[in-house]
């Protein structure tokens, strides 16, 4: 039984890397959908995160609702993972969820209204990820991340544009 531990740990690490790739790809996709540009996306862990989606300052298009866009981007990681695994890893997305709660409380004013707003925005993210073209972008970005660990903003927009132009 002891000899299984290294193999089990290796498989767990591979699964974590794949889930991290989908998580970060979800953030990147939704950021592009709401008009934000990506600087880079990475699945190289550091002390506080398993990966990162770095968004450039500014926008490629004007926003109807900045706060909603930010919450959608924050929810996108955990929602992309859930689409893959059929379960939400709320503990793994703790840092994103703290950001969501801070933003929704600032808009809603109390916990009950904030939770209602969060449910609505999570449903919106799920709807966006359910779109075949959008999901194909997430899959393509996750694949690139698993191959390269870090991808440029230019590569993310290339994947996005290819999927949006596909029939």
Secondary structure, 3 states (H helix, E strand, C coil): CCCHHHHHHHHHHHHHHHHHHHHHHHHHHHHHHCCCCEEEEECCCCCCCCCEEEECCCCCCCCCCHHHHHHHHHHHHHHHHHHHHCCCCCCCCHHHHHHHHHHHHHHHCCHHHHHHHHHHHHHHHHHHHHCHHHHHHHHHHHHHHHHHCEEEHHHHHHHHHHHHHCC
